[in-house]
């Protein structure tokens, strides 16, 4: 895994949690047959960070505040950030 500069800590922790849940469900499905095919990949944190391409239209707490604050006003507008927070609770 190469972390993206635009992602907030809460966002990338949430994404890693979803990966873990998916792998656990794939290995031991409850009340159904296991899906055929290859096992999900095990993601390895590389300790690298890159700029990446931030998707538009995410809630404000998905974006790293420092990263967002360093954008120019036209870049901030182009992101179409939602001015609400996402509930990362699972």
C-alpha positions as CSV (number, residue, x, y, z in Angstrom):
1,X,0.0,0.0,0.0
2,X,1.3,3.4,-0.9
3,X,-0.5,6.0,1.0
4,X,-2.0,9.0,-0.8
5,X,-1.3,12.5,0.5
6,X,-4.8,13.6,0.0
7,X,-6.3,11.0,2.3
8,X,-7.1,11.8,5.9
9,X,-5.9,9.4,8.6
10,X,-9.5,8.5,9.4
11,X,-10.2,7.7,5.7
12,X,-7.2,5.4,5.1
13,X,-7.8,3.6,8.5
14,X,-11.4,3.1,7.4
15,X,-10.3,1.7,4.0
16,X,-7.8,-0.7,5.7
17,X,-10.6,-1.9,8.1
18,X,-12.9,-2.6,5.1
19,X,-10.1,-4.7,3.5
20,X,-9.8,-6.7,6.7
21,X,-13.5,-7.3,7.0
22,X,-13.7,-8.4,3.3
23,X,-10.8,-10.8,3.8
24,X,-12.4,-12.3,6.9
25,X,-15.8,-12.7,5.2
26,X,-14.2,-14.2,2.1
27,X,-12.4,-16.8,4.2
28,X,-15.3,-17.7,6.5
29,X,-18.7,-16.6,5.0
30,X,-21.6,-16.8,7.3
31,X,-24.7,-18.6,6.1
32,X,-23.5,-18.9,2.4
33,X,-21.0,-20.6,0.2
34,X,-17.6,-19.2,-0.3
35,X,-17.1,-17.3,-3.5
36,X,-15.0,-19.2,-6.0
37,X,-11.8,-17.8,-7.3
38,X,-8.5,-16.4,-6.0
39,X,-8.3,-15.2,-2.4
40,X,-8.2,-11.4,-1.9
41,X,-4.7,-10.0,-2.0
42,X,-2.9,-9.3,1.2
43,X,-2.0,-5.6,1.1
44,X,1.4,-4.7,2.5
45,X,2.1,-1.2,3.8
46,X,5.2,0.1,2.1
47,X,5.7,3.2,4.1
48,X,5.6,5.3,1.0
49,X,3.4,8.3,0.3
50,X,2.6,9.9,-3.1
51,X,0.5,12.7,-4.3
52,X,-2.0,10.5,-6.1
53,X,-5.2,11.8,-7.7
54,X,-7.9,12.8,-5.2
55,X,-11.4,11.9,-6.2
56,X,-14.0,14.7,-6.3
57,X,-17.1,15.0,-4.2
58,X,-16.0,13.3,-1.0
59,X,-17.0,14.5,2.5
60,X,-14.6,17.0,4.0
61,X,-13.2,14.5,6.6
62,X,-12.0,12.2,3.9
63,X,-9.4,14.7,2.7
64,X,-6.3,15.5,4.7
65,X,-6.8,19.0,6.2
66,X,-3.2,20.1,5.7
67,X,-3.1,18.9,2.1
68,X,-6.5,20.6,1.3
69,X,-5.3,23.8,2.9
70,X,-2.3,23.9,0.6
71,X,-4.4,23.8,-2.5
72,X,-5.1,26.9,-4.5
73,X,-8.8,28.1,-4.3
74,X,-9.5,27.0,-7.8
75,X,-8.2,23.5,-7.0
76,X,-10.4,23.4,-3.9
77,X,-13.5,24.3,-5.9
78,X,-12.6,21.7,-8.5
79,X,-12.7,19.0,-5.8
80,X,-16.3,19.8,-5.1
81,X,-15.8,18.7,-1.5
82,X,-18.9,18.0,0.5
83,X,-19.1,20.3,3.6
84,X,-20.3,17.5,5.8
85,X,-18.4,14.7,7.7
86,X,-18.6,11.0,6.9
87,X,-19.4,8.6,9.8
88,X,-16.5,6.1,9.7
89,X,-18.0,3.9,12.3
90,X,-18.5,0.3,11.3
